[in-house]
Amino acid sequence: MTQDVTNRDHALALDEQDPLRELRDEFVIDSPDVIYLDGNSLGRLPQATRRRLDQVIGEEWGRDLITSWERWIDRPYQVGDLIAEHLLGARPGEVVVSDSTSVNLYKLASAALDARPGRRAIVTDDDNFPTDRYILQGIAAQRGLELRVLASDPIHGPSPADVAAVLDSDVALVCFSHVAYRSGALLDMAAITRLAHDAGALMLWDLCHSAGSVPVRLEACGVDLAVGCTYKYLNAGPGAPAFLYVRRELQDRLRSPIWGWFGQRDQFAMGLEYDPVPGVGRFQVGTPPILGVSAVEEGVRLLARAGIDQLRAKGVALTDYLIRLADAWLAPLGFEVATPRDPQRRGSHVSLAHPEAYRICRAWIERYRVIPDFRAPDRLRIGPAPIYTRFVEVYDALDRLRRLVENKEYAEYDATPARVT
Ligand SMILES: Cc1ncc(COP(=O)(O)O)c(C=O)c1O
């Protein structure tokens, strides 16, 4: 194999050796000329999901109607167990599929604060995903608590030392994203969780960008609480339900702030008083979206076939290749790599900073059929999801990017951001 990363044959050779290469065929890829580099935002549609949804709609709903609830009712737990086993390093009965990440974060953060009465502070960082910051802000405002927002390094995210500096005996809850949505920084889950515990606080992780892309070891790290979405690396589709994790030993001590009937013991007795089920199920609220839950199941089964360690190895190789091409071709054009270069410290996406990132992003999509996304203020975010992205796609995408920037083709595009970026 040629070692020259700027030679296309190098990419073709990497694809040839890729043990996951056949899994690409498991996805619907109707426009082979489109290079999709946004799997960290919305994953591709698995073929199996299309078949499964046809079956759920046609047979389970269309034919069997309400009798299907017998098998639907436990599906959020069954799929939660699959996620726990294959992606999160968690035990059976610790994960359930439910609601959105935002709502799950609200439920778990509120429950954690109730479990630490007398403590008045919540810790997060200013680069955490907006919904996390807003939900914590809202909870802090409602309860008259202090939200300590760490000013974190925009590339590397908060280090254990940064976190240690803001912890004290007043902190009830610490909440960070395991992989930062913009820079892709992968935080040290074990060290930060330990620090939170040493301070007597509970630890809540947002796994949206790490579930399905890096091995997560919730049990081994002693994590208390976690949430994550399924429409990114789990490929479950737009708006598919999220998951939540509660460490087994904590479950019966915590209460959801939303007392819904799907969290109720002996639900169909329709009892007068709320009496939550034992276990993680008490964090369910209302009727689960069965189509979405079924799509999550298919997505997780595919990832399980690939194996999280192989996915991680390919994620490291793809992002490493991308960074090397960016150094060779894009640095001279004003791009900066805004993602940690150490593969142990990043997830599966790479951000490139450029003052014209927004217009470049538009031109890359519209003229060159390459789909990344833009994150304010100046980042091109590139997510080559390991399960279906080829090395040669990364090569071709960056080759097109270099051409469009060299020729300033982005200048023809409007600099006003669209409704969705
Ligand atoms: C880290 C992180 N948390 C939360 C969310 C969004 O959560 P929700 O599915 O509730 O919109 C995202 C969405 O991209 C995210 O990246």
Ligand as a Chemical Component Dictionary entry (heavy atoms), coordinates in Angstrom:
data_LIG
# 
_chem_comp.id                   LIG 
_chem_comp.type                 NON-POLYMER 
_chem_comp.pdbx_formal_charge   0 
_chem_comp.three_letter_code    LIG 
# 
loop_
_chem_comp_atom.comp_id 
_chem_comp_atom.atom_id 
_chem_comp_atom.alt_atom_id 
_chem_comp_atom.type_symbol 
_chem_comp_atom.charge 
_chem_comp_atom.model_Cartn_x 
_chem_comp_atom.model_Cartn_y 
_chem_comp_atom.model_Cartn_z 
_chem_comp_atom.pdbx_ordinal 
LIG C1 C1 C 0 -24.884 16.051 22.875 1  
LIG C2 C2 C 0 -26.318 16.204 22.488 2  
LIG N1 N1 N 0 -27.269 16.201 23.436 3  
LIG C3 C3 C 0 -28.580 16.327 23.105 4  
LIG C4 C4 C 0 -28.973 16.484 21.800 5  
LIG C5 C5 C 0 -30.393 16.712 21.389 6  
LIG O1 O1 O 0 -31.325 16.087 22.132 7  
LIG P1 P1 P 0 -32.832 15.907 21.606 8  
LIG O2 O2 O 0 -32.876 14.600 20.877 9  
LIG O3 O3 O 0 -33.642 15.932 22.825 10 
LIG O4 O4 O 0 -33.149 17.010 20.648 11 
LIG C6 C6 C 0 -28.011 16.486 20.790 12 
LIG C7 C7 C 0 -28.436 16.654 19.388 13 
LIG O5 O5 O 0 -27.715 16.769 18.466 14 
LIG C8 C8 C 0 -26.658 16.353 21.144 15 
LIG O6 O6 O 0 -25.711 16.372 20.206 16 
# 
loop_
_chem_comp_bond.comp_id 
_chem_comp_bond.atom_id_1 
_chem_comp_bond.atom_id_2 
_chem_comp_bond.value_order 
_chem_comp_bond.pdbx_ordinal 
LIG C1 C2 SING 1  
LIG C2 N1 SING 2  
LIG C2 C8 DOUB 3  
LIG N1 C3 DOUB 4  
LIG C3 C4 SING 5  
LIG C4 C5 SING 6  
LIG C4 C6 DOUB 7  
LIG C5 O1 SING 8  
LIG O1 P1 SING 9  
LIG P1 O2 DOUB 10 
LIG P1 O3 SING 11 
LIG P1 O4 SING 12 
LIG C6 C7 SING 13 
LIG C6 C8 SING 14 
LIG C7 O5 DOUB 15 
LIG C8 O6 SING 16 
# 
